[in-house]
Amino acid sequence: MAHGITNVIHYWGRSLTRVHAGWQSIRMEVGTKRRDSPHVLRHSSATLFMASGEDVAMIAGFLGMSTDTLMDTYGHHHPQFQERVAQATLKKQPNRKRTG
């Protein structure tokens, strides 16, 4: 922002209107035959952000998706995923009487 760059994906600070053209150039430059689209970066970002343990609302806002969508799709990557269930398994279970 200090440099006037307001877009996550940009070329020297200017927004890109043809992301796929730039993506194609990058693919050719590195010599890959994979046909991934730029959308794969969003999936990678979501996975890495969730694994970092950051605030879910912050991550969802940055990625432009709802917290429900983020949790439904990437929640299992967050360190606190099912934390309450894990803690419950550590609690002492009450003794049960055997029958029969």
For each residue, the residues with C-beta under 8 A, 3 or more apart:
1: 4 5 6
2:
3: 13
4: 1 13
5: 1 10 13
6: 1 15
7: 10 15 16
8:
9: 15 16 19 38
10: 5 7 13 14 15 16
11: 14 16 22
12:
13: 3 4 5 10
14: 10 11
15: 6 7 9 10
16: 7 9 10 11 19 22
17:
18: 21 22
19: 9 16 22 23 38
20: 23 24 37 38
21: 18 24 25
22: 11 16 18 19 25 26
23: 19 20 26 27 37 38
24: 20 21 27 28
25: 21 22 28 29
26: 22 23 29 30
27: 23 24 30 32 34
28: 24 25 31
29: 25 26
30: 26 27
31: 28
32: 27
33:
34: 27
35:
36: 40
37: 20 23 40
38: 9 19 20 23 41 42
39: 42 43
40: 36 37 43 44
41: 38 44 45
42: 38 39 45 46 63
43: 39 40 46 47
44: 40 41 47 48
45: 41 42 48 49 63
46: 42 43 49 50 59 63 65 70 73 74 77
47: 43 44 50 51 74 77
48: 44 45 51 52
49: 45 46 52 54 59 62 63
50: 46 47 53 54 56 59 70 74 75 77 78
51: 47 48 77 78 79
52: 48 49
53: 50 78 79 80
54: 49 50 58 59
55: 58 59
56: 50 59 60 67 70 71 78
57: 60 61 67
58: 54 55 61 62
59: 46 49 50 54 55 56 62 63 70
60: 56 57 63 65 66 67 69 70
61: 57 58 64
62: 49 58 59
63: 42 45 46 49 59 60 70
64: 61
65: 46 60 69 70
66: 60 69 70
67: 56 57 60 70 71
68: 71 72
69: 60 65 66 72 73
70: 46 50 56 59 60 63 65 66 67 73 74 75
71: 56 67 68 74 75 78
72: 68 69 75
73: 46 69 70
74: 46 47 50 70 71 77 78
75: 50 70 71 72 78 81
76: 81
77: 46 47 50 51 74 81
78: 50 51 53 56 71 74 75 81
79: 51 53 83
80: 53 83
81: 75 76 77 78
82: 85 86
83: 79 80 86 87
84: 87 88
85: 82 88 89
86: 82 83 89 90
87: 83 84 90 91
88: 84 85 91
89: 85 86
90: 86 87
91: 87 88
92:
93:
94:
95:
96:
97:
98:
99:
100:
